[in-house]
Amino acid sequence: MRPGKKSFYFISFIVFLSLITSGCSVTFQSGRRSDIEKIQSLNNEIEALNARLEKLQQEKETEISELEKAKVLLEKKLSKEIGEKEVRVEMAEKGLAIIFLTEVLFDSGKAKIKEDAFGVLDKVAKVLKENIGEREIGIEGHTDNEPIKHSGWKSNWELSTSRATSVLHYIVDERGIEPRRVSATGYGEYRPVSSNDTPDGRRQNRRVELVILPKNIEKIQADIEKIVERKREIEKRLKKYKK
């Protein structure tokens, strides 16, 4: 082979290798750049989720703190009735509950509020009106499991519902609570807090509860859970990129 041809083939081979190497380098760098951009995007999303999560946690803590303040105030105003074990004030999962034994508000088998119960209801209504903002109030009627015999009600459902409605009408009609904030429900005997096998257990189950419902707490909690789940998904994806 002539020297000129050898030189030509050698140069061509070098150029070919150069092109291949250059092409591979471009492809690799392009892939690396794409991965880096994706990782940065996912990290940015995590930062945004963390900021949103912190804000929601603060909102939740603020709401719980305000209900705790209302609890302290109610306990102060109802100290006599609490001391006599006629009323309890409890933070429950559903909200802040003011729990009246039925005998405090009603005669046996009746749904008309006793006159001597107006005073204690007035104390509660004042706090509901002046100290808990726009929070909604659920009024629940509950009974023991003793069947209706002489009072004329079809069942404990009707009795418990009528009692809850009586309390609703009193705090709305007589004490000015906004109607849109209040609801009444009768659960009859089906949500006991104690055994119905003893007289004291049945006494505890015969009750009316006024529940101050947390403002947007369920939505806040649902949003928190969604954010936590999304963060888990992103963290799994980031681990794959780091392998």
N, C-alpha and C positions, 0 to 999 in steps of 0.2 A: 504494500500500500504506500502511495506517495506521501511524503511528509505533509504536504498541504492538506490532503484529505484527512490524515490523522489529526491534524490540528483542528480541522472543521468539526469532526465528530466529537473531539474532546470538548471543544467549546460548546457545542450543541448539548452535550450531556450535562455539562456544568449548568447551563441555562435551564435545562429541564429540571435538574435537581433543585435549583434555586426557586423555580416557579412552584414546584410541589411543596418545598419547605415553606415558602412564603404563604401559600394557600392554607396549609395546615395551621400555621401560626395565626393567620387571620381568623380561621374558624374557631380555634381554641380561645383566643382573646374575646371573640364575640360571645361565645358561650359563657365565659367567666363573667363578662360584663352583664349579661342577662341575669345570671344567678345573683350577682351582687345587688342588682336593682330590685330583684324580687325579695331578697333578704331585707333590704332597707325598707321596702314597702311594708313588709310584715312587721318589722320593728316599729315603724311609724304607727301602724294600726294598733299594736299593743300599747304604745304610749297614749294614744287617744282613748283606748278602752280603760286604761288605768285611771286617767283623768275623770272619765265618766263614772267609773266605779267609786272613786273617792267622793265625788259629789253626791251620788245616791246614798252612800253610807252615811254621809253627813245629814242628809235629809231624813233618813231613817232614825238616826240617833236624836235629831232635833224633835221629831214627832214623839218618840218614846219619852224623851225628857219632859215634853209639855204634858203628856198624859200622867207622868209621875208627879208633876207639880199639882195637877188637878186631883190626883189621889190623896196627896198630903192635905190639900185644902178640904176635901170631902171628909177625910178622917177627923179633921179638927172640928168641922161643923156638926158631924154626926157622932161625936165622941160619946155622948150619953147613950144613944141607941146601940152603938158598937159595944160599949161596956156592958150593956144588958143583953148582948147577943141576939138582938133583934135584926140587926143590919150588919152586912159585911161589905167591905170595899176591897176589890182584888184586881190585880193586873192579870188578865187571862190572854190566851192566844188570840181570841176574837176582839179584845179591846179592854177598856177599863169598865169593870162590872160593879154596879151598886146592887146588892142582893138583899131583898126584903123577905123575911119570913111572911107567908101569906097572912098569918093571924094578926100581923101588925097593921095591915091595910084592909082586910076583909073579915067579915064573920064567916063561919063555916057554911060552905055551899052557896055563898053570895058573891055577887060581882059589883056591888055598890060599895064605894070606898067609905070607910068609917070616918066620922067627923073628927075623931081624935087623931087620925092619920094625916090630916091636911098639913099639920105643922111640919112633920118630917119631910113630906113631899115638897113643901115650900122651900126648905133648906136646899134640897137637891136641885129643884128647878132654878133657884137663884144662881147656883154654880153653872148649871147647863146653859143658862142664858147669858151670863156675864163673863165666864172664865174659860170656856172651851171653844170659842170661835165658831166656825161654821161646820164643825164636825157633826155627823149624823148620829142619831140615837135610836137604837133598837130596843124595844120593850118586849120582853119575853114572859109569857105565863107558863107555869109548870105546876103539876099536881103530883100526888102520890098515886099508887096503883089501886087504891080502893075504888070499887065501882060506885057509880052514882045510884043512890037509893031513893032519897026523899026530896031532893032539891029541884027536880024538874028538868035538869039539863039532860040532853040526849047522851052525852059522854063527857069525859074529862077534857076532851079537845075543846068542846064548846065553852066549858067553864073557864079553862085557862085562857082561851082567846078573848073571852068577854072581859076577864080581869085585866089583861094587858091593854085592851082597848079603853077600858075605864081610866086607867092611869094615863094613857095617851091623851084622852079628851081633857083630863084635869090639867095637865101641864101645858097643853095647847090652848084650850078655851079659857082657863082661869089664870094661867101664869105666863101666857104670851110667848111660849116657845113656837118658833116658826114651823108650820105644818109640814113643809117640804123636807125638814130635817128628821122627821119622826116616822117610825113604822112600828106596827104591833104584830106579834106572832104568838100563837098558842101551840105549845108542844105536848100538852096533856101529860101523861105519865112516862113518856118515852125518852126523856133525857134526865134520868135521876142522877143526883150527886152523892147519894148514900143508899144503903140497903133499905128496902121497904119491909124488911122482916122485923124491924123494931119500931116502937112508937117514935123514938127520937129520929130514926132514919127517915120515917115518913114525914115527920115535921120538917126536916131539912129539905126534903124534896118538894114540899108545898111552898112555892116561892114565886116572887116576881123579880125579874132582873132588868135593870136599865143599863144598857151597854153603850158606852161612848165608843163609837167605831173609829179606829185610827184613820187619819186622812191619807188616802192613796197608798197605804202601807203595803197592800197586796200587790199593787202595780209596781211599786218600788222594789219589792222583793223579787217579783218575776223578772224585772229588768236586770237586777243584780245576777240572778241565776243564768240568764241568757249571756251576759257579758263574761261570766266565769267560764261558761261552756265554750264560747268563741275563743277565749284566750287559750284554753286547752288545745283546741284545734290548731291554732297558729303555732303554738309551741311544738306540737308534733311535726308540723311542716318544717319548722326551722331546724329541728334535729336532723331531718333527712338531708338538708342542704349542708350541714356541718360534717356529715359522714365522709 
